[in-house]
Amino acid sequence: MYLYVIQSKKNFSFYIGTTYDVQKRLREHNQGLSPATKYKRPWMLVYTEWYRSKADALERERRLKKHKTGWVKLKERIKNSILSKQS
């Protein structure tokens, strides 16, 4: 299972999720099929992590969403892959 991070090209916000098929899930986000992301389209994929265990992927997602430190560290690691208002 994959943990993925997508970024809105509209307002630069992020969404973190898990899926077995990243490209299919990205298409769903961009087609407006996810209520949580449909108003911030279009989205681009900026990061993925692969886990053999669904439980591990879901735990990583939970930690990134709940604990700001982990999310800040991840954004620092991928800073050259993400959009900013200065871009």
ZIGIRA-V54778 format. One record per residue. N is the residue number from 0. RES is the residue in one small letter. SS is DSSP state (~ for helix, > for strand, _ for the rest). PHI is phi in whole degrees, 0 to 359 (NA if undefined). D_LAST is the distance of its C-alpha to the last C-alpha in whole Angstrom. Layout:
# ZIGIRA-V54778
n->N res->RES ss->SS phi->PHI d_last->D_LAST
n->N res->RES ss->SS phi->PHI d_last->D_LAST
This chain:
# ZIGIRA-V54778
n->0 res->m ss->_ phi->NA d_last->32
n->1 res->y ss->> phi->256 d_last->28
n->2 res->l ss->> phi->263 d_last->26
n->3 res->y ss->> phi->225 d_last->22
n->4 res->v ss->> phi->234 d_last->19
n->5 res->i ss->> phi->242 d_last->17
n->6 res->q ss->> phi->232 d_last->14
n->7 res->s ss->> phi->284 d_last->13
n->8 res->k ss->_ phi->281 d_last->11
n->9 res->k ss->_ phi->279 d_last->13
n->10 res->n ss->_ phi->229 d_last->12
n->11 res->f ss->_ phi->70 d_last->11
n->12 res->s ss->_ phi->286 d_last->14
n->13 res->f ss->> phi->242 d_last->16
n->14 res->y ss->> phi->222 d_last->19
n->15 res->i ss->> phi->246 d_last->22
n->16 res->g ss->> phi->208 d_last->25
n->17 res->t ss->> phi->229 d_last->28
n->18 res->t ss->> phi->195 d_last->29
n->19 res->y ss->_ phi->269 d_last->31
n->20 res->d ss->_ phi->225 d_last->29
n->21 res->v ss->~ phi->296 d_last->25
n->22 res->q ss->~ phi->296 d_last->25
n->23 res->k ss->~ phi->296 d_last->27
n->24 res->r ss->~ phi->294 d_last->26
n->25 res->l ss->~ phi->298 d_last->22
n->26 res->r ss->~ phi->301 d_last->24
n->27 res->e ss->~ phi->299 d_last->26
n->28 res->h ss->~ phi->299 d_last->23
n->29 res->n ss->~ phi->286 d_last->21
n->30 res->q ss->_ phi->272 d_last->25
n->31 res->g ss->_ phi->80 d_last->25
n->32 res->l ss->_ phi->276 d_last->28
n->33 res->s ss->_ phi->249 d_last->27
n->34 res->p ss->_ phi->304 d_last->28
n->35 res->a ss->_ phi->289 d_last->25
n->36 res->t ss->_ phi->236 d_last->22
n->37 res->k ss->~ phi->294 d_last->23
n->38 res->y ss->~ phi->270 d_last->22
n->39 res->k ss->~ phi->243 d_last->18
n->40 res->r ss->_ phi->292 d_last->18
n->41 res->p ss->_ phi->275 d_last->16
n->42 res->w ss->> phi->247 d_last->16
n->43 res->m ss->> phi->229 d_last->15
n->44 res->l ss->> phi->283 d_last->17
n->45 res->v ss->> phi->241 d_last->15
n->46 res->y ss->> phi->194 d_last->18
n->47 res->t ss->> phi->219 d_last->22
n->48 res->e ss->> phi->226 d_last->25
n->49 res->w ss->> phi->252 d_last->29
n->50 res->y ss->_ phi->231 d_last->32
n->51 res->r ss->_ phi->289 d_last->35
n->52 res->s ss->_ phi->254 d_last->36
n->53 res->k ss->~ phi->299 d_last->35
n->54 res->a ss->~ phi->299 d_last->36
n->55 res->d ss->~ phi->295 d_last->34
n->56 res->a ss->~ phi->296 d_last->31
n->57 res->l ss->~ phi->293 d_last->32
n->58 res->e ss->~ phi->294 d_last->32
n->59 res->r ss->~ phi->297 d_last->29
n->60 res->e ss->~ phi->300 d_last->27
n->61 res->r ss->~ phi->301 d_last->29
n->62 res->r ss->~ phi->294 d_last->29
n->63 res->l ss->~ phi->295 d_last->25
n->64 res->k ss->~ phi->284 d_last->25
n->65 res->k ss->~ phi->267 d_last->28
n->66 res->h ss->_ phi->247 d_last->27
n->67 res->k ss->~ phi->301 d_last->24
n->68 res->t ss->~ phi->301 d_last->24
n->69 res->g ss->~ phi->297 d_last->24
n->70 res->w ss->~ phi->293 d_last->21
n->71 res->v ss->~ phi->297 d_last->19
n->72 res->k ss->~ phi->296 d_last->21
n->73 res->l ss->~ phi->295 d_last->19
n->74 res->k ss->~ phi->299 d_last->16
n->75 res->e ss->~ phi->295 d_last->16
n->76 res->r ss->~ phi->295 d_last->18
n->77 res->i ss->_ phi->251 d_last->15
n->78 res->k ss->_ phi->303 d_last->12
n->79 res->n ss->_ phi->277 d_last->11
n->80 res->s ss->_ phi->259 d_last->11
n->81 res->i ss->_ phi->253 d_last->9
n->82 res->l ss->_ phi->277 d_last->6
n->83 res->s ss->_ phi->224 d_last->5
n->84 res->k ss->_ phi->295 d_last->6
n->85 res->q ss->_ phi->278 d_last->4
n->86 res->s ss->_ phi->296 d_last->0
